[in-house]
Amino acid sequence: MDIVLTYNSKKERALETIAEIEQPGQTAIALQLNTADIKSFHSFFELLKRELSNNFGPQKINYRVNNAGIGINSPFAETTEEYSGPLFRMY
């Protein structure tokens, strides 16, 4: 599978991961995303659409794996934009 991954601040680690994914012949890209900054989502999705088209062809995602916000349990209905910052920050 080809992969799009996101990172918040550790670009070097993201690039190392991309190199590992690409070694056996897969395609991968890394895009910066701070999930605590909800106002940035629109521009991120525009960038994602462009990168999907440029690197993978169709603008389609078959699978999604979420690893942001692990370790803290809170019901989704109780999570507000103000409260989500520390929960969904990606390191």
RODO-408790 format. One line per field, with one value per atom (N, C-alpha, C, O): x, y, z; residue number from 1; residue in three letters. Coordinates in Angstrom, 1 decimal, padded with zeros to 4 digits. Last residue first. Layout:
N
east = X | ...
north = Y | ...
up = Z | ...
seq = NUM | ...
type = ala | ...
***
This chain:
91
east = 002.9 | 004.3 | 005.2 | 006.4 | -000.2 | 000.7 | 002.1 | 002.6 | -002.9 | -001.6 | -000.8 | -000.7 | -005.3 | -005.1 | -003.8 | -003.5 | -005.4 | -005.8 | -005.3 | -004.8 | -004.8 | -003.8 | -004.1 | -003.2 | -007.2 | -005.8 | -004.8 | -004.1 | -009.9 | -009.2 | -007.7 | -007.0 | -011.1 | -010.6 | -009.7 | -009.0 | -011.9 | -011.0 | -010.3 | -009.2 | -013.6 | -012.4 | -011.4 | -010.2 | -014.6 | -014.8 | -013.5 | -012.5 | -015.9 | -014.7 | -015.0 | -015.7 | -018.1 | -017.7 | -016.4 | -015.9 | -018.5 | -019.5 | -019.1 | -019.6 | -016.4 | -016.4 | -017.3 | -017.0 | -015.2 | -016.2 | -016.2 | -016.0 | -011.8 | -012.8 | -013.9 | -013.6 | -008.7 | -010.0 | -011.0 | -011.1 | -005.5 | -006.4 | -007.8 | -008.1 | -004.0 | -003.7 | -004.6 | -004.5 | -003.8 | -003.9 | -003.5 | -002.7 | -003.8 | -004.6 | -004.7 | -005.7 | -003.3 | -003.3 | -004.2 | -005.3 | -003.5 | -002.7 | -002.5 | -001.6 | -005.6 | -005.5 | -004.6 | -004.9 | -005.6 | -005.2 | -004.9 | -004.2 | -007.7 | -007.2 | -006.8 | -007.6 | -007.9 | -007.8 | -007.3 | -006.5 | -008.2 | -008.9 | -008.9 | -009.9 | -008.8 | -008.1 | -008.9 | -010.1 | -008.3 | -009.1 | -008.2 | -007.0 | -007.9 | -008.0 | -008.8 | -010.0 | -005.7 | -007.0 | -007.0 | -006.1 | -002.4 | -003.4 | -004.8 | -004.9 | -000.3 | -001.0 | -002.1 | -002.6 | 000.8 | 001.6 | 001.0 | 001.7 | -001.1 | 000.2 | 001.0 | 001.9 | -003.4 | -003.5 | -002.1 | -001.8 | -002.4 | -003.0 | -002.9 | -002.5 | -001.7 | -000.7 | -001.2 | -000.4 | -004.3 | -003.2 | -002.2 | -001.8 | -005.5 | -006.1 | -005.0 | -004.9 | -003.7 | -003.9 | -004.4 | -003.9 | -004.3 | -002.9 | -003.0 | -002.4 | -006.9 | -006.6 | -005.2 | -005.1 | -006.6 | -007.3 | -007.1 | -007.1 | -005.1 | -004.5 | -005.3 | -004.6 | -007.0 | -005.8 | -005.1 | -004.5 | -008.9 | -009.3 | -008.1 | -008.0 | -007.4 | -007.8 | -008.2 | -007.9 | -006.7 | -005.8 | -006.3 | -005.7 | -008.5 | -008.6 | -007.7 | -008.0 | -007.5 | -008.7 | -008.9 | -009.3 | -004.9 | -005.2 | -006.3 | -006.1 | -004.3 | -004.9 | -005.3 | -006.1 | -003.0 | -004.5 | -005.1 | -006.3 | -001.0 | -001.2 | -002.7 | -003.5 | 000.8 | -000.6 | -000.5 | -000.1 | 002.7 | 002.6 | 001.2 | 000.4 | 003.0 | 002.4 | 002.4 | 002.0 | 004.8 | 004.5 | 004.1 | 004.7 | 004.2 | 004.5 | 004.2 | 003.4 | 005.2 | 004.7 | 005.1 | 006.0 | 005.0 | 005.1 | 004.6 | 003.6 | 007.2 | 005.9 | 006.2 | 007.3 | 009.7 | 009.0 | 007.6 | 006.9 | 011.1 | 010.6 | 009.8 | 009.3 | 011.6 | 012.7 | 012.2 | 012.9 | 009.5 | 009.8 | 010.8 | 011.0 | 009.5 | 008.3 | 008.7 | 008.2 | 011.9 | 011.7 | 010.5 | 010.6 | 011.4 | 012.5 | 012.3 | 012.6 | 009.4 | 009.1 | 010.2 | 009.8 | 010.8 | 009.7 | 009.4 | 009.2 | 012.5 | 013.1 | 012.0 | 012.3 | 010.5 | 011.3 | 012.0 | 012.1 | 009.7 | 008.7 | 009.4 | 009.0 | 012.0 | 011.5 | 010.5 | 010.5 | 012.1 | 013.2 | 012.7 | 013.0 | 009.8 | 009.9 | 010.9 | 010.8 | 008.1 | 009.3 | 009.5 | 009.3 | 005.7 | 007.0 | 008.2 | 009.3 | 003.6 | 003.4 | 004.7 | 004.9 | 002.7 | 003.5 | 003.3 | 002.8 | 001.1 | 001.2 | 002.1 | 002.3 | 001.3 | 001.4 | 001.5 | 001.9 | 000.1 | 000.2 | 000.3 | -000.6 | 001.3 | 000.9 | 001.1 | 002.0 | 000.4 | 001.0 | 000.5 | -000.7 | 000.8 | 000.0 | 000.9 | 002.0
north = 014.0 | 014.2 | 013.4 | 013.5 | 015.7 | 014.6 | 014.9 | 016.1 | 016.2 | 016.7 | 015.5 | 014.5 | 015.6 | 015.1 | 015.7 | 015.6 | 016.5 | 015.1 | 014.7 | 013.5 | 019.2 | 018.2 | 016.8 | 016.0 | 020.1 | 020.4 | 019.4 | 018.7 | 019.7 | 018.7 | 018.9 | 017.9 | 021.7 | 020.6 | 019.6 | 018.9 | 023.4 | 023.9 | 022.8 | 022.9 | 021.7 | 022.3 | 022.7 | 022.5 | 019.0 | 020.3 | 020.7 | 020.2 | 016.0 | 016.7 | 017.9 | 017.8 | 014.6 | 015.6 | 016.3 | 017.1 | 012.9 | 014.0 | 015.0 | 016.1 | 011.1 | 012.0 | 013.2 | 014.3 | 010.6 | 010.4 | 011.5 | 012.7 | 009.9 | 010.8 | 010.6 | 010.4 | 008.8 | 008.4 | 009.5 | 009.9 | 008.8 | 009.6 | 009.2 | 009.4 | 007.2 | 007.2 | 008.0 | 007.9 | 009.0 | 007.8 | 008.0 | 008.9 | 011.1 | 011.2 | 009.9 | 009.7 | 009.4 | 010.7 | 010.6 | 010.0 | 007.4 | 007.2 | 008.4 | 008.5 | 005.9 | 007.1 | 006.7 | 005.8 | 005.1 | 004.6 | 005.9 | 006.7 | 004.3 | 005.4 | 004.7 | 003.9 | 003.4 | 003.0 | 004.2 | 005.0 | 004.6 | 003.3 | 003.0 | 002.4 | 007.6 | 007.0 | 005.7 | 005.8 | 009.4 | 008.4 | 007.8 | 007.5 | 010.8 | 011.4 | 010.5 | 010.8 | 009.0 | 009.4 | 009.9 | 009.5 | 009.6 | 009.5 | 009.9 | 011.1 | 009.9 | 008.6 | 008.5 | 007.4 | 012.5 | 011.3 | 010.0 | 009.0 | 014.4 | 014.4 | 013.2 | 012.8 | 013.6 | 013.7 | 013.6 | 012.9 | 013.9 | 012.6 | 012.6 | 011.6 | 016.6 | 015.6 | 014.2 | 013.5 | 017.8 | 018.1 | 017.0 | 016.5 | 016.8 | 016.5 | 016.7 | 015.9 | 018.0 | 016.5 | 016.2 | 015.2 | 020.7 | 020.2 | 018.7 | 018.2 | 020.7 | 021.2 | 020.6 | 020.2 | 019.9 | 019.0 | 019.4 | 018.6 | 022.1 | 020.7 | 019.9 | 019.2 | 024.1 | 024.2 | 022.8 | 022.5 | 023.0 | 023.3 | 023.3 | 022.7 | 022.9 | 021.7 | 021.9 | 021.1 | 025.0 | 024.7 | 023.5 | 023.2 | 025.1 | 026.1 | 025.8 | 026.4 | 023.3 | 022.9 | 023.9 | 023.5 | 022.4 | 023.6 | 023.3 | 023.2 | 019.9 | 020.8 | 022.1 | 022.8 | 018.6 | 018.3 | 019.1 | 019.2 | 019.8 | 019.9 | 019.8 | 020.7 | 018.3 | 018.5 | 018.7 | 017.7 | 017.8 | 018.4 | 018.7 | 019.3 | 014.8 | 016.1 | 016.6 | 015.8 | 012.6 | 013.0 | 014.5 | 015.3 | 009.8 | 011.2 | 011.5 | 010.8 | 007.0 | 007.6 | 009.0 | 009.5 | 004.0 | 005.4 | 005.9 | 005.4 | 001.0 | 001.7 | 003.2 | 003.7 | -000.3 | 000.1 | 000.8 | 001.1 | -000.8 | -002.0 | -001.6 | -002.5 | 002.0 | 001.1 | -000.2 | -000.6 | 003.5 | 003.5 | 002.5 | 002.1 | 003.1 | 002.7 | 002.5 | 001.6 | 004.3 | 002.9 | 002.3 | 001.2 | 007.0 | 006.2 | 004.7 | 003.9 | 007.6 | 007.6 | 006.8 | 006.0 | 007.6 | 006.6 | 006.5 | 005.4 | 009.8 | 008.4 | 007.3 | 006.3 | 011.7 | 011.5 | 010.1 | 009.4 | 011.7 | 011.4 | 011.0 | 010.1 | 012.5 | 011.1 | 010.7 | 009.6 | 015.1 | 014.2 | 012.8 | 011.9 | 016.3 | 016.1 | 015.1 | 014.2 | 016.5 | 015.7 | 015.3 | 014.1 | 017.8 | 018.6 | 017.8 | 018.4 | 016.3 | 017.6 | 018.4 | 019.4 | 014.4 | 014.6 | 016.0 | 016.8 | 011.8 | 013.1 | 013.2 | 012.2 | 009.9 | 010.0 | 011.5 | 012.3 | 007.9 | 009.3 | 009.3 | 008.8 | 005.2 | 005.8 | 007.3 | 007.8 | 002.2 | 003.5 | 004.3 | 004.1 | -001.2 | 000.0 | 001.2 | 001.3
up = 018.3 | 018.6 | 017.7 | 017.8 | 018.1 | 017.6 | 017.8 | 017.6 | 020.2 | 019.7 | 019.2 | 019.9 | 021.3 | 019.9 | 019.3 | 018.1 | 023.9 | 023.6 | 022.3 | 022.1 | 024.0 | 024.5 | 024.2 | 024.1 | 022.4 | 022.1 | 022.7 | 021.9 | 023.2 | 022.4 | 022.2 | 021.8 | 024.5 | 025.3 | 024.5 | 025.1 | 022.5 | 023.5 | 024.3 | 024.7 | 021.1 | 020.4 | 021.5 | 021.3 | 023.3 | 022.6 | 022.0 | 022.2 | 024.1 | 023.7 | 022.8 | 021.8 | 024.7 | 025.8 | 025.3 | 026.1 | 022.6 | 022.9 | 023.9 | 023.9 | 023.0 | 021.9 | 022.1 | 021.9 | 026.3 | 025.3 | 024.3 | 024.6 | 026.7 | 026.9 | 025.9 | 024.7 | 027.7 | 027.3 | 027.7 | 028.8 | 026.5 | 027.3 | 026.8 | 025.6 | 024.8 | 026.2 | 027.1 | 028.3 | 021.7 | 022.5 | 023.9 | 024.2 | 019.9 | 021.1 | 021.9 | 022.6 | 016.9 | 017.6 | 018.8 | 018.8 | 015.1 | 016.3 | 017.1 | 018.0 | 012.9 | 013.8 | 015.0 | 015.7 | 009.6 | 010.9 | 011.8 | 011.4 | 006.9 | 007.8 | 009.1 | 009.7 | 003.4 | 004.9 | 005.6 | 005.1 | 001.0 | 001.2 | 002.7 | 003.2 | -000.5 | 000.6 | 001.0 | 001.2 | -003.5 | -002.8 | -001.6 | -001.8 | -006.1 | -004.7 | -003.9 | -003.6 | -008.3 | -007.8 | -006.4 | -005.5 | -008.0 | -009.0 | -008.4 | -008.1 | -006.2 | -006.2 | -007.3 | -007.4 | -006.3 | -006.0 | -006.2 | -006.4 | -007.1 | -007.7 | -007.4 | -008.3 | -005.6 | -007.1 | -007.7 | -008.6 | -003.0 | -003.5 | -005.0 | -005.6 | -003.0 | -002.9 | -003.3 | -003.9 | -003.2 | -004.3 | -004.2 | -005.3 | -000.9 | -002.2 | -003.3 | -004.2 | 001.1 | 000.9 | -000.4 | -001.1 | 000.7 | 000.4 | 000.2 | -000.7 | 001.6 | 000.2 | -000.2 | -001.3 | 004.2 | 003.3 | 001.8 | 000.9 | 005.2 | 005.2 | 004.2 | 003.4 | 005.1 | 004.2 | 004.2 | 003.1 | 007.0 | 005.6 | 004.7 | 003.6 | 009.4 | 008.7 | 007.3 | 006.4 | 011.0 | 009.9 | 009.0 | 008.0 | 013.1 | 012.0 | 010.8 | 009.7 | 014.9 | 014.0 | 012.9 | 011.8 | 016.1 | 015.4 | 014.4 | 013.2 | 016.9 | 017.9 | 017.3 | 017.9 | 014.9 | 015.1 | 016.2 | 016.3 | 012.6 | 014.1 | 014.4 | 014.1 | 010.1 | 010.6 | 012.1 | 012.8 | 007.2 | 008.6 | 008.9 | 008.1 | 005.5 | 005.6 | 007.0 | 007.9 | 003.6 | 004.9 | 004.9 | 004.2 | 001.4 | 001.6 | 003.1 | 003.7 | -000.6 | 000.7 | 000.7 | 000.1 | -002.4 | -002.4 | -001.1 | -000.6 | -002.3 | -002.1 | -002.3 | -002.3 | -002.5 | -003.7 | -003.6 | -004.5 | -000.2 | -001.0 | -002.2 | -002.9 | 000.5 | 000.2 | -000.6 | -001.5 | 001.4 | 000.0 | -000.4 | -001.6 | 004.1 | 003.4 | 001.9 | 001.2 | 004.8 | 005.1 | 004.3 | 003.8 | 004.1 | 003.4 | 003.6 | 002.7 | 005.9 | 004.4 | 003.7 | 002.8 | 008.2 | 008.0 | 006.6 | 006.1 | 007.8 | 008.0 | 007.7 | 007.1 | 007.7 | 006.5 | 006.6 | 005.6 | 010.4 | 009.3 | 008.1 | 007.4 | 011.7 | 011.9 | 010.8 | 010.4 | 010.7 | 010.4 | 010.6 | 009.7 | 011.8 | 010.3 | 010.0 | 009.1 | 014.3 | 014.1 | 012.6 | 012.2 | 014.7 | 014.8 | 014.5 | 014.3 | 013.4 | 013.9 | 013.9 | 013.3 | 010.6 | 011.7 | 012.2 | 011.4 | 008.7 | 009.2 | 010.3 | 011.0 | 005.6 | 007.1 | 007.4 | 006.6 | 003.2 | 003.5 | 005.1 | 005.7 | 001.2 | 002.5 | 002.5 | 001.9 | -000.6 | -000.6 | 000.6 | 001.0 | 000.0 | 000.0 | 000.0 | 000.6
seq = 91 | 91 | 91 | 91 | 90 | 90 | 90 | 90 | 89 | 89 | 89 | 89 | 88 | 88 | 88 | 88 | 87 | 87 | 87 | 87 | 86 | 86 | 86 | 86 | 85 | 85 | 85 | 85 | 84 | 84 | 84 | 84 | 83 | 83 | 83 | 83 | 82 | 82 | 82 | 82 | 81 | 81 | 81 | 81 | 80 | 80 | 80 | 80 | 79 | 79 | 79 | 79 | 78 | 78 | 78 | 78 | 77 | 77 | 77 | 77 | 76 | 76 | 76 | 76 | 75 | 75 | 75 | 75 | 74 | 74 | 74 | 74 | 73 | 73 | 73 | 73 | 72 | 72 | 72 | 72 | 71 | 71 | 71 | 71 | 70 | 70 | 70 | 70 | 69 | 69 | 69 | 69 | 68 | 68 | 68 | 68 | 67 | 67 | 67 | 67 | 66 | 66 | 66 | 66 | 65 | 65 | 65 | 65 | 64 | 64 | 64 | 64 | 63 | 63 | 63 | 63 | 62 | 62 | 62 | 62 | 61 | 61 | 61 | 61 | 60 | 60 | 60 | 60 | 59 | 59 | 59 | 59 | 58 | 58 | 58 | 58 | 57 | 57 | 57 | 57 | 56 | 56 | 56 | 56 | 55 | 55 | 55 | 55 | 54 | 54 | 54 | 54 | 53 | 53 | 53 | 53 | 52 | 52 | 52 | 52 | 51 | 51 | 51 | 51 | 50 | 50 | 50 | 50 | 49 | 49 | 49 | 49 | 48 | 48 | 48 | 48 | 47 | 47 | 47 | 47 | 46 | 46 | 46 | 46 | 45 | 45 | 45 | 45 | 44 | 44 | 44 | 44 | 43 | 43 | 43 | 43 | 42 | 42 | 42 | 42 | 41 | 41 | 41 | 41 | 40 | 40 | 40 | 40 | 39 | 39 | 39 | 39 | 38 | 38 | 38 | 38 | 37 | 37 | 37 | 37 | 36 | 36 | 36 | 36 | 35 | 35 | 35 | 35 | 34 | 34 | 34 | 34 | 33 | 33 | 33 | 33 | 32 | 32 | 32 | 32 | 31 | 31 | 31 | 31 | 30 | 30 | 30 | 30 | 29 | 29 | 29 | 29 | 28 | 28 | 28 | 28 | 27 | 27 | 27 | 27 | 26 | 26 | 26 | 26 | 25 | 25 | 25 | 25 | 24 | 24 | 24 | 24 | 23 | 23 | 23 | 23 | 22 | 22 | 22 | 22 | 21 | 21 | 21 | 21 | 20 | 20 | 20 | 20 | 19 | 19 | 19 | 19 | 18 | 18 | 18 | 18 | 17 | 17 | 17 | 17 | 16 | 16 | 16 | 16 | 15 | 15 | 15 | 15 | 14 | 14 | 14 | 14 | 13 | 13 | 13 | 13 | 12 | 12 | 12 | 12 | 11 | 11 | 11 | 11 | 10 | 10 | 10 | 10 | 9 | 9 | 9 | 9 | 8 | 8 | 8 | 8 | 7 | 7 | 7 | 7 | 6 | 6 | 6 | 6 | 5 | 5 | 5 | 5 | 4 | 4 | 4 | 4 | 3 | 3 | 3 | 3 | 2 | 2 | 2 | 2 | 1 | 1 | 1 | 1
type = tyr | tyr | tyr | tyr | met | met | met | met | arg | arg | arg | arg | phe | phe | phe | phe | leu | leu | leu | leu | pro | pro | pro | pro | gly | gly | gly | gly | ser | ser | ser | ser | tyr | tyr | tyr | tyr | glu | glu | glu | glu | glu | glu | glu | glu | thr | thr | thr | thr | thr | thr | thr | thr | glu | glu | glu | glu | ala | ala | ala | ala | phe | phe | phe | phe | pro | pro | pro | pro | ser | ser | ser | ser | asn | asn | asn | asn | ile | ile | ile | ile | gly | gly | gly | gly | ile | ile | ile | ile | gly | gly | gly | gly | ala | ala | ala | ala | asn | asn | asn | asn | asn | asn | asn | asn | val | val | val | val | arg | arg | arg | arg | tyr | tyr | tyr | tyr | asn | asn | asn | asn | ile | ile | ile | ile | lys | lys | lys | lys | gln | gln | gln | gln | pro | pro | pro | pro | gly | gly | gly | gly | phe | phe | phe | phe | asn | asn | asn | asn | asn | asn | asn | asn | ser | ser | ser | ser | leu | leu | leu | leu | glu | glu | glu | glu | arg | arg | arg | arg | lys | lys | lys | lys | leu | leu | leu | leu | leu | leu | leu | leu | glu | glu | glu | glu | phe | phe | phe | phe | phe | phe | phe | phe | ser | ser | ser | ser | his | his | his | his | phe | phe | phe | phe | ser | ser | ser | ser | lys | lys | lys | lys | ile | ile | ile | ile | asp | asp | asp | asp | ala | ala | ala | ala | thr | thr | thr | thr | asn | asn | asn | asn | leu | leu | leu | leu | gln | gln | gln | gln | leu | leu | leu | leu | ala | ala | ala | ala | ile | ile | ile | ile | ala | ala | ala | ala | thr | thr | thr | thr | gln | gln | gln | gln | gly | gly | gly | gly | pro | pro | pro | pro | gln | gln | gln | gln | glu | glu | glu | glu | ile | ile | ile | ile | glu | glu | glu | glu | ala | ala | ala | ala | ile | ile | ile | ile | thr | thr | thr | thr | glu | glu | glu | glu | leu | leu | leu | leu | ala | ala | ala | ala | arg | arg | arg | arg | glu | glu | glu | glu | lys | lys | lys | lys | lys | lys | lys | lys | ser | ser | ser | ser | asn | asn | asn | asn | tyr | tyr | tyr | tyr | thr | thr | thr | thr | leu | leu | leu | leu | val | val | val | val | ile | ile | ile | ile | asp | asp | asp | asp | met | met | met | met
***
